[in-house]
Amino acid sequence: MNDRTTLASVRLITDDVDRLTAFYERLTGVTADRPSPLFAEVRTERGTLAIGSIRTVPLFGPGSAEPAHNRTAIVEFRVDDVDGLFARLDDTVEVVTPPTTMPWGNRSLLVRDPDGTLVNCFSPGSPEARARFA
């Protein structure tokens, strides 16, 4: 067994890879890698968000994943300026919570992607929060 484990990515399954990829490209400012029409990767400095078509699910096991059924996970992106990002959003983005300073010191903006997954864009605001991400 390998003692070193690294999170490679989080994958979202969707019935519209183009729509979901375009959303995350706009939100992050990162152009996705598209090795296949059925798959995309939004690669940031510290992590990757993978987006896979529902048509790939049988490769993992029929019925093992369903698009637009997430109610447990929140995809999170650390950004430089939460308020600036909020100002740039258009009315196609569903805002769940506008920029808010959380009790643990992060400034957070919570939105939903087109499939309904919660997305938290945050910046460390307090000195303690900044120290956690140093």
C-alpha atoms as a printed R data frame, in Angstrom:
    type eleno elety resid chain resno       x      y       z
1   ATOM     1    CA   MET     A     1   0.000  0.000   0.000
2   ATOM     2    CA   ASN     A     2   1.246  3.472  -0.864
3   ATOM     3    CA   ASP     A     3   1.572  5.721   2.195
4   ATOM     4    CA   ARG     A     4   1.183  8.852   0.097
5   ATOM     5    CA   THR     A     5  -2.297  9.710  -1.110
6   ATOM     6    CA   THR     A     6  -3.047 12.727  -3.262
7   ATOM     7    CA   LEU     A     7  -6.480 13.999  -4.214
8   ATOM     8    CA   ALA     A     8  -6.424 13.992  -8.012
9   ATOM     9    CA   SER     A     9  -9.782 15.612  -8.695
10  ATOM    10    CA   VAL     A    10 -13.448 15.813  -7.878
11  ATOM    11    CA   ARG     A    11 -15.651 14.730 -10.786
12  ATOM    12    CA   LEU     A    12 -19.148 15.978 -11.476
13  ATOM    13    CA   ILE     A    13 -21.373 13.889 -13.736
14  ATOM    14    CA   THR     A    14 -23.692 15.843 -16.007
15  ATOM    15    CA   ASP     A    15 -26.002 15.393 -18.952
16  ATOM    16    CA   ASP     A    16 -24.518 18.543 -20.568
17  ATOM    17    CA   VAL     A    17 -20.713 18.686 -20.414
18  ATOM    18    CA   ASP     A    18 -20.526 21.821 -22.586
19  ATOM    19    CA   ARG     A    19 -22.931 23.826 -20.389
20  ATOM    20    CA   LEU     A    20 -21.318 22.803 -17.101
21  ATOM    21    CA   THR     A    21 -17.791 23.327 -18.426
22  ATOM    22    CA   ALA     A    22 -18.692 26.804 -19.698
23  ATOM    23    CA   PHE     A    23 -20.093 27.693 -16.246
24  ATOM    24    CA   TYR     A    24 -16.907 26.671 -14.423
25  ATOM    25    CA   GLU     A    25 -14.695 28.373 -17.017
26  ATOM    26    CA   ARG     A    26 -16.606 31.641 -16.506
27  ATOM    27    CA   LEU     A    27 -16.576 31.285 -12.721
28  ATOM    28    CA   THR     A    28 -12.868 30.458 -12.406
29  ATOM    29    CA   GLY     A    29 -11.390 32.193 -15.439
30  ATOM    30    CA   VAL     A    30  -9.631 28.901 -16.250
31  ATOM    31    CA   THR     A    31  -9.971 27.313 -19.703
32  ATOM    32    CA   ALA     A    32 -10.824 23.645 -19.360
33  ATOM    33    CA   ASP     A    33  -8.834 20.864 -20.974
34  ATOM    34    CA   ARG     A    34 -11.172 18.854 -23.224
35  ATOM    35    CA   PRO     A    35  -9.529 15.513 -24.124
36  ATOM    36    CA   SER     A    36 -12.939 14.224 -25.245
37  ATOM    37    CA   PRO     A    37 -16.422 15.636 -25.879
38  ATOM    38    CA   LEU     A    38 -17.492 13.501 -22.897
39  ATOM    39    CA   PHE     A    39 -14.948 14.890 -20.431
40  ATOM    40    CA   ALA     A    40 -13.372 18.149 -19.277
41  ATOM    41    CA   GLU     A    41 -10.938 19.192 -16.569
42  ATOM    42    CA   VAL     A    42 -10.746 22.628 -14.961
43  ATOM    43    CA   ARG     A    43  -7.208 22.576 -13.571
44  ATOM    44    CA   THR     A    44  -6.340 25.160 -10.957
45  ATOM    45    CA   GLU     A    45  -3.039 25.613  -9.171
46  ATOM    46    CA   ARG     A    46  -4.038 23.307  -6.314
47  ATOM    47    CA   GLY     A    47  -6.747 21.025  -7.636
48  ATOM    48    CA   THR     A    48  -8.786 19.805 -10.558
49  ATOM    49    CA   LEU     A    49 -12.511 19.773 -11.127
50  ATOM    50    CA   ALA     A    50 -13.385 17.044 -13.633
51  ATOM    51    CA   ILE     A    51 -16.650 17.087 -15.539
52  ATOM    52    CA   GLY     A    52 -17.884 13.850 -17.069
53  ATOM    53    CA   SER     A    53 -20.825 12.983 -19.257
54  ATOM    54    CA   ILE     A    54 -23.588 10.724 -18.013
55  ATOM    55    CA   ARG     A    55 -22.545  8.565 -20.964
56  ATOM    56    CA   THR     A    56 -19.324  7.673 -19.073
57  ATOM    57    CA   VAL     A    57 -21.138  6.257 -16.034
58  ATOM    58    CA   PRO     A    58 -21.443  2.691 -17.393
59  ATOM    59    CA   LEU     A    59 -17.624  2.550 -17.398
60  ATOM    60    CA   PHE     A    60 -17.756  2.809 -13.573
61  ATOM    61    CA   GLY     A    61 -20.883  0.707 -13.111
62  ATOM    62    CA   PRO     A    62 -24.360  1.217 -14.560
63  ATOM    63    CA   GLY     A    63 -26.392  3.597 -12.410
64  ATOM    64    CA   SER     A    64 -23.449  4.434 -10.136
65  ATOM    65    CA   ALA     A    65 -23.875  8.211 -10.600
66  ATOM    66    CA   GLU     A    66 -26.741 10.511 -11.572
67  ATOM    67    CA   PRO     A    67 -26.422 14.088 -12.779
68  ATOM    68    CA   ALA     A    68 -28.082 16.917 -10.858
69  ATOM    69    CA   HIS     A    69 -28.759 14.842  -7.711
70  ATOM    70    CA   ASN     A    70 -26.092 16.237  -5.360
71  ATOM    71    CA   ARG     A    71 -27.297 17.551  -2.016
72  ATOM    72    CA   THR     A    72 -24.253 16.720   0.108
73  ATOM    73    CA   ALA     A    73 -21.106 18.213  -1.416
74  ATOM    74    CA   ILE     A    74 -19.992 21.788  -1.933
75  ATOM    75    CA   VAL     A    75 -17.333 22.491  -4.566
76  ATOM    76    CA   GLU     A    76 -15.013 25.196  -3.221
77  ATOM    77    CA   PHE     A    77 -12.673 27.608  -4.965
78  ATOM    78    CA   ARG     A    78 -10.324 29.973  -3.187
79  ATOM    79    CA   VAL     A    79 -10.390 33.285  -5.061
80  ATOM    80    CA   ASP     A    80  -8.525 36.568  -4.660
81  ATOM    81    CA   ASP     A    81 -11.589 38.831  -4.459
82  ATOM    82    CA   VAL     A    82 -15.009 37.424  -3.536
83  ATOM    83    CA   ASP     A    83 -16.748 40.787  -3.825
84  ATOM    84    CA   GLY     A    84 -15.177 41.478  -7.219
85  ATOM    85    CA   LEU     A    85 -16.291 38.056  -8.466
86  ATOM    86    CA   PHE     A    86 -19.814 38.718  -7.192
87  ATOM    87    CA   ALA     A    87 -19.899 42.036  -9.068
88  ATOM    88    CA   ARG     A    88 -18.957 40.247 -12.315
89  ATOM    89    CA   LEU     A    89 -21.667 37.570 -12.109
90  ATOM    90    CA   ASP     A    90 -24.587 37.914 -14.475
91  ATOM    91    CA   ASP     A    91 -28.209 36.915 -13.937
92  ATOM    92    CA   THR     A    92 -27.607 33.407 -15.313
93  ATOM    93    CA   VAL     A    93 -25.823 32.449 -12.065
94  ATOM    94    CA   GLU     A    94 -28.054 31.449  -9.157
95  ATOM    95    CA   VAL     A    95 -26.708 33.167  -6.048
96  ATOM    96    CA   VAL     A    96 -27.558 31.260  -2.867
97  ATOM    97    CA   THR     A    97 -25.726 33.570  -0.442
98  ATOM    98    CA   PRO     A    98 -24.104 36.861  -1.461
99  ATOM    99    CA   PRO     A    99 -20.628 37.663  -0.101
100 ATOM   100    CA   THR     A   100 -20.685 37.025   3.634
101 ATOM   101    CA   THR     A   101 -17.960 36.875   6.261
102 ATOM   102    CA   MET     A   102 -18.147 33.496   7.969
103 ATOM   103    CA   PRO     A   103 -17.464 32.941  11.692
104 ATOM   104    CA   TRP     A   104 -14.191 31.149  10.797
105 ATOM   105    CA   GLY     A   105 -12.887 34.225   8.952
106 ATOM   106    CA   ASN     A   106 -13.509 33.421   5.286
107 ATOM   107    CA   ARG     A   107 -15.389 35.779   2.996
108 ATOM   108    CA   SER     A   108 -17.702 33.480   1.017
109 ATOM   109    CA   LEU     A   109 -20.029 33.630  -1.969
110 ATOM   110    CA   LEU     A   110 -22.295 30.612  -2.462
111 ATOM   111    CA   VAL     A   111 -23.804 29.900  -5.889
112 ATOM   112    CA   ARG     A   112 -25.347 26.913  -7.676
113 ATOM   113    CA   ASP     A   113 -23.955 25.500 -10.885
114 ATOM   114    CA   PRO     A   114 -26.395 24.686 -13.728
115 ATOM   115    CA   ASP     A   115 -26.898 21.156 -12.343
116 ATOM   116    CA   GLY     A   116 -27.677 22.450  -8.839
117 ATOM   117    CA   THR     A   117 -24.349 21.697  -7.122
118 ATOM   118    CA   LEU     A   118 -23.411 24.253  -4.487
119 ATOM   119    CA   VAL     A   119 -20.219 26.180  -5.233
120 ATOM   120    CA   ASN     A   120 -18.465 28.228  -2.565
121 ATOM   121    CA   CYS     A   121 -16.032 30.902  -3.742
122 ATOM   122    CA   PHE     A   122 -14.082 32.200  -0.765
123 ATOM   123    CA   SER     A   123 -11.173 34.354   0.314
124 ATOM   124    CA   PRO     A   124  -9.492 34.155   3.708
125 ATOM   125    CA   GLY     A   125 -10.483 37.423   5.394
126 ATOM   126    CA   SER     A   126  -9.263 37.388   8.966
127 ATOM   127    CA   PRO     A   127  -5.593 37.115   9.969
128 ATOM   128    CA   GLU     A   128  -6.328 33.637  11.376
129 ATOM   129    CA   ALA     A   129  -7.950 32.508   8.106
130 ATOM   130    CA   ARG     A   130  -5.041 33.895   6.064
131 ATOM   131    CA   ALA     A   131  -2.599 32.028   8.342
132 ATOM   132    CA   ARG     A   132  -4.437 28.723   7.665
133 ATOM   133    CA   PHE     A   133  -3.830 29.169   3.920
134 ATOM   134    CA   ALA     A   134  -0.259 30.509   4.104
